[in-house]
């Protein structure tokens, strides 16, 4: 499929297409009919890069692998880093055999300095990609944490990572984590008590997490939340009632921008919310 798209949204809410016809895929109805395409974008200076998550042979797109693309003018783009091939050549220590995607499920990417940092939630790894496309492993998260499904990524005097967790009978509300990546490339627990985290952001030196659903087990609509993460106490809910939010950032105006109804609502029903707290 070629249904992936990157859009630009003005302050007035006007949506324009930056690039379309990017690789995408959709799971079968038994798996929820979930669509994957472009999962994240990041800028180095004024240059836009994007992370492909719906490509590769395992997603029915044999001609384009999952990877990092560089977006040019007039909707043109080119692949600069083949993450599918990198994963095949550099397997993680503890992939989950019952939930294994050969091409990965790349969910988040941030830019730090002149490099990009994509993270895969299926294999459990954080990698570094240079502007010339050289890929290196930053940390194998699976080696120390197992299959925790790392999904959220942000930077503030260090890299912070949070996880989605799994939706099986062992799942308990508030049993996911936020970690800080140390200078020795190990994970240090920054906070506990969060649930199904899909976004992280700092504002005013304080860390906030976006919880896609606060219910244990299967995601429940209307239970999404933004919580303030305190290293010395339980998370504090500052926004509630969101429906399957999938991404969050803080704008230059200090407001939170959240992608709401990120899945399960049908094509064209997704929302970008501006939330001032």
Residue pairs with C-beta under 8 A, 6 or more apart in sequence:
1 23
1 24
1 25
1 26
1 54
1 60
1 61
2 21
2 22
2 23
2 24
3 21
3 22
3 24
3 35
3 37
4 20
4 21
4 22
4 23
4 24
4 37
4 38
4 52
4 54
5 17
5 19
5 20
5 21
5 22
5 37
5 38
6 17
6 18
6 19
6 20
6 22
6 38
6 41
6 48
6 50
6 71
7 15
7 16
7 17
7 18
8 15
8 16
8 17
8 18
9 15
9 272
10 16
13 272
17 75
18 48
18 71
18 75
19 50
19 71
19 75
19 76
19 77
20 75
22 37
22 38
22 50
22 52
22 69
22 77
23 37
23 52
23 54
23 55
23 59
23 61
23 64
24 35
24 36
24 37
24 38
24 54
24 55
24 61
25 35
25 36
25 37
25 54
25 55
25 59
25 60
25 61
26 33
26 34
26 35
26 36
27 33
27 34
32 263
32 264
34 263
35 54
35 263
36 53
36 54
36 59
36 105
37 52
37 53
37 54
38 50
38 51
38 52
38 53
38 54
39 51
39 52
39 53
39 54
39 106
39 107
39 108
39 109
40 50
40 51
40 106
40 107
40 108
40 109
40 118
40 247
41 48
41 49
41 50
41 51
41 109
42 48
42 49
42 50
42 51
42 109
42 110
42 111
42 116
43 49
43 111
44 111
44 114
44 115
44 116
44 131
47 70
47 71
47 131
48 70
48 71
49 68
49 69
49 70
49 71
49 80
49 109
49 111
49 116
50 68
50 69
50 71
50 77
51 67
51 68
51 69
51 106
51 108
51 109
51 118
52 64
52 65
52 66
52 67
52 68
52 69
52 79
52 83
52 106
53 66
53 104
53 105
53 106
53 107
54 61
54 66
55 61
55 64
55 65
55 66
55 67
55 84
55 103
56 62
56 64
56 65
56 66
56 84
56 102
56 103
56 104
57 84
57 102
57 103
58 101
58 102
58 103
59 66
59 103
64 79
65 79
65 82
65 83
65 84
65 85
65 103
66 83
66 84
66 103
66 104
66 106
67 79
67 80
67 81
67 82
67 83
67 84
68 79
68 80
68 81
68 83
68 109
68 116
68 118
68 129
68 133
69 77
69 78
69 79
69 80
70 77
70 78
70 80
71 77
72 78
80 129
80 131
80 132
80 133
81 116
81 118
81 129
81 133
81 134
81 135
82 135
83 103
83 104
83 106
83 118
83 120
83 127
83 135
84 102
84 103
84 104
86 127
86 135
87 102
87 103
87 104
87 120
87 123
87 125
88 102
90 137
91 123
92 123
92 124
92 125
92 140
92 141
92 142
92 143
93 140
93 142
93 143
94 124
94 142
94 143
94 146
94 147
95 122
95 123
95 124
95 142
95 147
96 122
96 147
99 122
99 147
99 166
100 122
101 122
101 123
104 120
104 122
104 123
105 120
105 121
105 122
106 118
106 119
106 120
106 121
107 119
107 120
107 121
107 151
107 198
108 118
108 119
108 151
108 152
108 153
109 116
109 117
109 118
109 119
109 153
110 116
110 117
110 153
110 154
110 155
110 159
111 117
112 155
112 159
114 130
114 131
115 128
115 129
115 130
115 131
116 128
116 129
116 130
116 131
117 126
117 127
117 128
117 129
117 138
117 153
117 159
118 126
118 127
118 129
119 125
119 126
119 127
119 150
119 151
119 153
119 161
120 127
121 149
121 150
121 151
121 163
121 164
122 149
123 142
124 140
124 141
124 142
124 145
124 146
124 147
124 148
124 149
124 150
125 137
125 138
125 139
125 140
125 141
125 142
126 137
126 138
126 139
126 141
126 150
126 153
126 159
126 161
126 181
127 135
127 136
127 137
127 138
128 135
128 136
128 137
128 138
129 135
138 159
138 181
138 185
139 181
139 185
139 186
139 187
141 148
141 150
141 161
141 187
144 186
144 187
145 163
145 187
147 166
148 163
148 164
148 165
148 176
148 177
149 163
149 164
149 165
149 166
150 161
150 162
150 163
150 164
151 162
151 163
151 164
151 197
151 198
152 161
152 162
152 163
152 197
152 198
152 199
152 200
152 209
152 210
153 159
153 160
153 161
153 200
154 160
154 200
154 201
154 202
154 207
156 202
156 205
156 207
158 180
158 181
158 182
159 180
159 181
160 178
160 179
160 180
160 181
160 190
160 200
160 207
161 178
161 179
161 180
161 181
161 187
161 200
162 176
162 177
162 178
162 179
162 194
162 197
162 200
162 209
163 176
163 177
163 197
164 176
164 196
164 197
164 198
164 212
165 171
165 175
165 176
165 195
165 196
167 217
167 218
167 219
168 217
169 217
171 216
171 217
172 216
173 195
173 214
173 215
173 216
174 192
174 193
174 194
174 195
175 192
175 195
176 192
176 194
176 195
176 196
176 197
177 189
177 190
177 191
177 192
177 194
178 189
178 190
178 191
178 192
178 194
178 197
178 200
178 207
178 209
178 229
179 187
179 188
179 189
179 190
180 187
180 188
180 190
181 187
181 188
182 188
190 207
190 229
190 231
191 207
191 209
191 229
191 230
191 231
191 235
193 234
193 235
194 209
194 211
194 227
194 229
194 235
195 211
195 213
195 214
195 215
195 216
196 211
196 212
196 213
196 214
196 219
197 209
197 210
197 211
197 212
198 210
198 211
198 212
198 245
198 246
198 247
198 248
198 262
199 209
199 210
199 245
199 246
199 247
199 248
199 249
199 258
200 207
200 208
200 209
200 210
200 248
201 207
201 208
201 210
201 248
201 249
201 250
201 256
202 208
202 250
203 250
203 254
203 256
204 254
206 228
206 229
207 228
207 229
208 226
208 227
208 228
208 229
208 238
208 248
208 250
208 256
209 226
209 227
209 229
209 235
210 224
210 225
210 226
210 245
210 247
210 248
210 258
211 224
211 225
211 226
211 227
212 219
212 224
212 244
212 245
212 246
212 262
213 219
213 220
213 221
213 223
213 224
213 244
214 220
214 223
214 224
214 225
215 223
219 244
221 243
221 244
221 264
222 241
222 242
222 243
223 240
223 241
223 242
224 240
224 241
224 242
224 243
224 244
224 245
224 260
225 237
225 239
225 240
225 241
225 242
226 237
226 238
226 239
226 242
226 248
226 256
226 258
226 275
226 277
227 235
227 236
227 237
227 238
228 235
228 236
228 238
229 235
230 236
238 277
239 256
239 275
239 277
242 258
242 260
242 273
243 260
243 261
243 265
244 260
244 261
244 262
244 263
244 264
244 265
245 258
245 259
245 260
245 261
245 262
246 259
246 262
246 263
247 258
247 259
247 262
248 256
248 257
248 258
248 259
249 256
249 257
250 256
250 257
251 257
251 274
254 276
255 274
255 275
255 276
255 277
256 273
256 274
256 275
256 276
256 277
257 272
257 273
257 274
257 275
258 272
258 273
258 275
259 270
259 271
259 272
259 273
260 270
260 271
260 272
260 273
261 269
261 270
261 271
262 270
